[in-house]
Amino acid sequence: MQKDYEKIYIQDLIICHLERLTQGQASQTDLPWYDMYESVRTCERKGGVYMAALHIMMLPYYEMYLFADTAICKHDRPDSRAFMESVAEGDSEFGIWASSQDVIKATECWGEYMKRKRDGSVSYYFRLLRILFLGKFHKNWNDIASELEERLFGSEVNADYKTGELLCILHATVRIWLQDWNIQKKQEMFELLCNHWDFLKHFYSVMIRRIIGSRLANFAAVTNNVVQTNENHPHAHIYYCALMERMESFHLNAKQYKSLDNAKERLRTEVLDNTKPSEILYELCDTIFPEEFQRMLRDHRPKSYDEVASENNQKELLLRQMAEQNQQLNERIARITSLLRQMVESSIPMEEVESELMNYPPGIAWTMLGNLNNDLGWSPVWRGHYPAMRDRFRKRLLVPIEQQAELTEAIKEAAARPTYNYEAGSTHDDKRQQLTIGEVEEKEVQLKRIANE
């Protein structure tokens, strides 16, 4: 009877809601997410047969999540995807089950999913990999690495820019897990990969001779992007070495070669000559490309910062001032949050607390709301009002962003784009054999800021 009770409990409080969502009988806003989270936490606290039953009953939804099925991974809101992440992370059997699935096929499905999202962020895929690789997920890593390297370094174009990006992320993660490191060291390398992926995707693009992770049209545009993004500058010498190593194999015509050479020179004079290089990514890059990385550094590394750079006092002053302003802002937010918490603890009506929060810009108000929830999770009054408040403040935060994104997307779609066909053996810059399919360098479009304050 106990076993039947567990199944009834899970069915009534969790599964039935997921059934309604995936069958199109309810939208994400209709589901009681807070109650569902609490029910999952109850199963985790009870453990044993509760978690065993939860695992079995969640398997159809685990499969949808692993393969980025839009029935559970909705594009419009993150609620269901975040819920699946939370359940899978708490289920110690999820990784064991996933070990029997095709992780490369799942990655390709996530690539298709990311292309359809407005932001195209790979953070969702990173979260999936974190759950898998830090759990009990296990594969024959050598076989997966070999298959990925065959796909990534093969002569034919076999993946779009987003799917190719996710395959590269998977390749790097598998290379990390192939090392004879303890789990803590592997986790540190994985977090380094995640935190610096915006730069590493450009490094990967050069190494595999195909542009991944962006719609930039050629490697001159990629190089200019490295120059324009300050976060890339400490690691730009790594990109420079890879470019020097691979440039001759891009099969460029005279005009393309000149354009890339100009961008490379700009990278050297504007960034490398004025930035102290960081070595934080050396071990990771050496892990991903063990046969080439050290040799590239040795053969192509530019002159060091100490040899060519002069101090830019104005820049340092501005950076210090910005850091001071950020610190003051954070301290002010902390003080205001403390006062709001005291209002709740003093039984001041929640309507007044919410009214006070509405006085602040959406982003700051959302941050303070999250901090308040962390501090007041014990309060029944707060828990009773928080879900509705969270939805209102989330809408206040996201609606202007979504409106601006939709406007930007509409402008892009309105632009006429030529379409061409790839041929075997082509690369992004080999215009003698192929032309990019509808890809042009992204240009910044100045839009009016949509205020919602």
C-alpha positions in Angstrom: 0.0 0.0 0.0 2.9 2.3 0.7 4.2 1.9 -2.8 0.8 2.7 -4.3 0.7 5.8 -2.1 4.0 7.1 -3.4 2.9 6.7 -7.0 -0.4 8.4 -6.3 1.4 11.3 -4.5 3.9 11.8 -7.4 1.1 11.4 -10.0 -1.3 13.9 -8.4 1.3 16.6 -7.5 3.9 16.4 -10.3 3.2 14.1 -13.2 -0.4 15.2 -13.9 0.8 18.8 -14.4 3.6 17.7 -16.8 1.0 15.6 -18.7 -1.2 18.6 -19.2 1.7 20.8 -20.3 3.2 18.3 -22.8 -0.3 17.4 -24.2 -1.1 21.0 -24.9 -3.9 21.1 -22.3 -2.2 23.8 -20.2 0.3 26.6 -20.6 3.4 27.2 -18.4 1.6 29.9 -16.6 -1.2 27.5 -15.6 1.1 25.1 -13.7 1.7 25.4 -9.9 5.5 25.4 -10.2 6.1 26.2 -6.6 4.0 23.3 -5.4 5.6 21.0 -7.8 9.1 22.0 -6.6 8.0 21.4 -3.0 6.7 18.0 -3.9 10.0 17.0 -5.5 11.8 18.3 -2.5 9.5 16.1 -0.3 10.5 13.0 -2.4 14.2 13.9 -2.0 13.8 14.2 1.7 12.0 10.9 2.0 14.5 9.3 -0.4 14.4 5.5 -1.0 11.2 4.3 -2.6 10.0 7.8 -3.2 13.0 8.7 -5.4 12.8 5.3 -7.1 9.2 5.9 -8.0 9.9 9.5 -9.1 12.7 8.4 -11.3 10.6 5.8 -13.1 7.6 8.1 -13.6 9.8 11.0 -14.8 11.6 8.9 -17.5 9.4 10.1 -20.4 10.0 13.7 -19.4 13.7 13.0 -18.9 13.9 11.9 -22.5 12.1 15.0 -23.7 14.5 17.2 -21.7 17.6 15.3 -22.8 16.7 15.7 -26.5 15.4 19.3 -26.2 11.8 18.4 -27.1 9.8 21.6 -27.3 6.9 19.9 -25.5 8.9 20.3 -22.3 11.6 22.8 -23.3 9.4 25.7 -24.2 10.7 28.7 -26.1 8.5 31.3 -24.6 9.3 30.7 -20.9 12.0 28.9 -18.9 9.7 27.4 -16.2 9.4 23.8 -17.5 13.1 23.6 -18.6 14.3 24.9 -15.2 12.0 22.4 -13.4 13.4 19.6 -15.4 17.0 20.7 -14.6 16.1 20.8 -10.9 14.5 17.3 -10.9 17.3 15.7 -12.9 20.0 17.3 -10.8 18.4 15.9 -7.6 17.9 12.4 -9.1 21.1 10.3 -8.7 19.7 7.8 -11.3 19.4 10.4 -14.0 23.0 10.1 -15.1 22.8 6.3 -15.1 19.8 6.4 -17.3 21.3 9.0 -19.7 24.4 6.8 -20.1 22.3 4.6 -22.3 21.3 7.5 -24.6 23.0 8.9 -27.6 24.6 12.1 -26.3 25.8 13.3 -29.7 22.2 13.0 -31.1 21.0 14.8 -28.0 23.5 17.6 -28.7 22.3 18.0 -32.3 18.7 18.3 -31.0 19.8 21.0 -28.6 21.5 22.8 -31.5 18.2 22.8 -33.4 16.4 24.0 -30.3 19.0 26.9 -29.8 18.5 28.1 -33.3 14.9 28.7 -32.7 15.4 30.6 -29.5 15.6 34.4 -29.6 18.8 34.6 -27.6 20.5 31.4 -28.7 22.2 31.2 -25.4 24.3 28.0 -24.8 23.9 28.3 -21.0 21.0 25.8 -21.1 23.2 23.2 -22.8 26.0 23.8 -20.3 23.6 23.2 -17.4 22.6 19.9 -19.0 26.2 18.9 -19.3 26.9 19.9 -15.7 24.1 17.7 -14.5 25.3 14.8 -16.6 29.1 14.9 -16.1 29.0 15.7 -12.4 26.5 12.9 -11.8 26.8 9.2 -12.7 26.8 9.7 -16.4 29.4 7.5 -18.1 30.4 6.7 -21.6 33.3 5.4 -23.5 34.9 8.8 -23.7 37.6 7.8 -26.2 35.0 6.6 -28.7 32.9 9.8 -28.3 36.0 12.0 -28.7 37.0 10.1 -31.9 33.6 10.5 -33.4 33.4 14.2 -32.5 36.9 14.9 -33.9 35.9 13.1 -37.1 32.9 15.4 -37.4 34.6 18.6 -36.4 37.8 18.2 -38.4 36.3 16.4 -41.4 36.4 18.1 -44.8 32.7 18.4 -45.3 30.4 21.0 -43.7 28.1 18.9 -41.6 26.7 21.2 -39.0 25.2 24.6 -38.8 26.8 27.4 -36.7 24.8 26.6 -33.5 24.9 22.8 -33.7 28.6 23.0 -34.5 29.1 25.2 -31.4 27.4 22.6 -29.1 29.4 19.8 -30.6 32.6 21.7 -29.8 31.4 22.2 -26.2 30.7 18.5 -26.0 34.2 17.7 -27.5 35.9 20.0 -24.9 34.0 18.5 -22.1 34.8 14.9 -23.2 38.5 15.9 -23.5 38.4 17.1 -19.9 36.8 13.9 -18.7 39.5 11.8 -20.5 42.1 13.3 -18.2 43.4 11.5 -15.2 42.2 14.1 -12.8 40.0 13.9 -9.7 36.4 15.1 -10.0 37.2 18.5 -8.4 39.9 19.3 -11.0 37.6 18.2 -13.8 34.8 20.4 -12.4 37.2 23.4 -12.2 38.2 22.9 -15.9 34.5 22.5 -16.9 33.6 25.8 -15.1 36.6 27.5 -16.9 35.2 26.2 -20.2 31.8 27.5 -19.4 32.9 30.9 -18.1 35.2 31.6 -21.0 33.2 30.1 -23.8 32.5 33.4 -25.5 36.2 33.6 -26.3 36.9 29.9 -26.7 34.3 29.5 -29.5 36.4 31.9 -31.7 39.5 29.9 -30.9 37.7 26.7 -31.8 36.5 28.2 -35.0 40.0 28.8 -36.2 41.2 25.4 -35.0 38.5 23.5 -36.9 38.5 26.1 -39.8 34.7 26.7 -39.5 33.0 29.5 -37.8 30.8 28.3 -35.0 28.7 30.1 -32.4 28.0 33.2 -34.4 26.7 34.4 -37.8 29.9 36.3 -38.7 30.6 35.9 -42.3 34.4 35.3 -42.3 37.5 35.1 -40.1 38.3 38.7 -40.6 34.9 39.5 -38.9 35.7 37.0 -36.2 39.1 38.6 -35.6 37.5 42.0 -35.4 35.0 40.7 -32.9 37.9 39.5 -30.7 39.4 43.0 -30.9 36.1 44.7 -30.0 35.3 42.5 -27.0 37.3 43.5 -23.9 36.7 40.2 -22.1 38.7 38.5 -24.9 41.8 40.7 -24.6 43.7 38.7 -21.9 43.4 35.6 -24.0 43.7 37.2 -27.5 47.3 35.9 -27.9 45.9 32.4 -27.9 43.6 33.3 -30.8 46.4 35.1 -32.5 48.7 32.0 -32.3 45.9 29.8 -33.7 45.3 32.2 -36.5 48.9 32.3 -37.5 48.9 28.5 -37.5 45.8 28.1 -39.6 45.7 31.2 -41.8 47.4 29.6 -44.8 45.0 26.7 -44.8 41.9 28.9 -45.2 42.4 29.0 -49.0 41.6 32.7 -49.3 41.7 34.8 -52.4 43.9 38.0 -52.5 41.1 40.3 -51.3 40.0 37.9 -48.5 43.6 37.4 -47.4 44.2 41.2 -47.3 41.1 41.7 -45.2 42.1 39.0 -42.7 45.7 40.3 -42.6 44.4 43.8 -41.8 42.2 42.4 -39.0 45.1 40.4 -37.6 47.3 43.5 -37.6 44.6 45.4 -35.8 44.5 42.6 -33.2 48.2 42.8 -32.7 48.5 46.6 -32.4 45.3 47.5 -30.5 45.1 44.5 -28.2 48.2 42.4 -27.9 50.6 45.4 -27.6 48.5 46.9 -24.9 47.3 43.9 -22.8 49.0 41.7 -20.3 48.3 38.1 -21.5 46.6 35.7 -19.1 47.7 32.0 -18.8 44.5 30.9 -17.1 43.3 29.0 -20.2 46.6 27.3 -21.1 45.9 24.0 -19.3 42.4 23.8 -20.7 43.5 24.6 -24.3 46.3 22.1 -24.0 43.8 19.5 -22.8 41.5 20.2 -25.8 44.2 20.3 -28.4 47.1 18.3 -26.8 49.1 17.8 -30.0 49.1 21.4 -31.2 48.6 24.0 -28.5 52.1 24.2 -26.9 53.7 24.2 -30.3 51.5 27.0 -31.5 52.5 29.1 -28.5 56.1 28.4 -29.0 56.1 29.2 -32.8 53.7 32.1 -33.0 53.4 33.8 -29.7 53.6 37.6 -30.1 55.8 39.9 -28.0 54.8 40.1 -24.4 53.0 42.9 -22.9 56.1 43.9 -20.8 58.1 44.3 -24.0 55.7 46.6 -25.9 53.0 48.0 -23.6 53.0 51.4 -21.9 50.8 52.2 -18.9 47.4 53.8 -19.8 46.7 55.7 -16.6 43.4 57.1 -17.8 42.1 53.7 -18.5 43.1 52.3 -15.2 41.5 55.3 -13.4 38.2 54.8 -15.2 38.3 51.1 -14.3 38.9 51.9 -10.7 36.1 54.4 -10.7 33.8 51.9 -12.3 34.7 49.3 -9.7 34.0 51.9 -6.9 30.7 52.8 -8.5 29.7 49.1 -8.8 30.6 48.6 -5.2 28.6 51.5 -4.0 25.6 50.3 -6.1 25.9 46.8 -4.6 26.1 48.2 -1.1 23.0 50.4 -1.7 21.1 47.5 -3.0 22.0 45.4 0.0 20.9 48.2 2.4 17.5 48.6 0.6 17.0 44.8 0.6 17.7 44.8 4.3 15.0 47.5 4.9 12.5 45.6 2.7 13.2 42.5 4.7 12.6 44.3 7.9 9.3 45.6 6.5 8.1 42.0 5.9 9.3 40.9 9.3 7.4 43.8 10.9 4.2 42.6 9.3 3.8 45.6 7.0 1.3 44.6 4.2 3.0 42.9 1.3 1.2 45.3 -1.1 3.3 48.1 0.4 6.5 46.1 0.1 5.8 45.4 -3.5 4.9 49.0 -4.1 8.4 50.0 -2.7 10.1 47.5 -5.0 8.2 49.0 -8.0 10.1 52.2 -7.5 13.3 50.6 -8.8 14.3 49.7 -12.3 13.2 46.2 -13.4 16.7 44.6 -13.2 17.5 46.0 -9.7 14.0 45.2 -8.5 14.4 41.6 -9.7 17.7 41.2 -8.0 16.3 42.5 -4.7 13.3 40.2 -5.0 15.6 37.2 -5.4 17.7 38.3 -2.4 14.5 38.8 -0.3 13.3 35.3 -1.3 16.6 33.8 -0.2 16.3 35.6 3.2 12.6 35.1 3.8 12.0 31.5 2.6 11.1 30.6 6.1 8.2 33.1 6.3 4.7 31.7 5.5 3.5 35.2 4.6 6.3 35.6 2.2 5.9 32.2 0.6 2.2 32.9 0.1 2.8 36.1 -1.8 6.1 35.4 -3.5 5.0 33.3 -6.5 2.6 36.0 -7.8 5.1 38.7 -7.1 7.8 36.8 -8.9 5.6 36.5 -12.0 4.7 40.1 -12.0 8.3 41.3 -11.6 9.6 38.7 -14.2 7.0 40.0 -16.7 8.1 43.6 -15.9 11.7 42.6 -16.5 11.3 40.5 -19.6 8.6 42.2 -21.7 10.8 45.2 -22.7 13.7 42.8 -23.5 11.4 40.6 -25.6 9.9 43.6 -27.4 13.4 44.9 -28.3 14.5 41.4 -29.4 11.5 40.9 -31.6 12.0 44.3 -33.2 15.7 43.5 -33.9 14.7 40.1 -35.3 12.1 41.7 -37.5 14.7 44.1 -38.9 17.1 41.3 -39.6 14.5 39.2 -41.3 13.5 42.1 -43.5 17.0 42.3 -45.0 17.4 40.4 -48.2 19.9 37.6 -47.9 21.4 35.6 -50.8 21.4 31.8 -50.5 24.0 29.5 -51.9 25.0 25.9 -51.8 27.9 24.3 -50.1 30.2 21.9 -51.9 32.3 19.1 -50.4 35.6 20.3 -48.9 34.5 23.9 -48.5 35.2 26.2 -45.6 33.7 29.5 -44.5 36.4 31.5 -46.2 36.9 29.3 -49.3 34.7 31.3 -51.6 36.0 29.4 -54.6 34.1 26.3 -53.5 31.3 27.7 -51.3 29.5 30.7 -50.2 28.0 31.2 -46.8 24.3 30.3 -46.6 22.5 33.5 -45.9 25.2 34.5 -43.3 26.3 38.1 -43.1 28.3 39.8 -40.4 26.0 40.9 -37.7 25.8 44.7 -37.5 24.8 46.6 -34.4 21.5 48.3 -34.8 20.9 51.3 -32.6 17.5 51.0 -31.1 15.6 53.3 -28.7 15.8 51.8 -25.3 12.4 50.6 -24.2 12.0 52.0 -20.7 9.7 50.3 -18.2 10.6 52.1 -15.0 
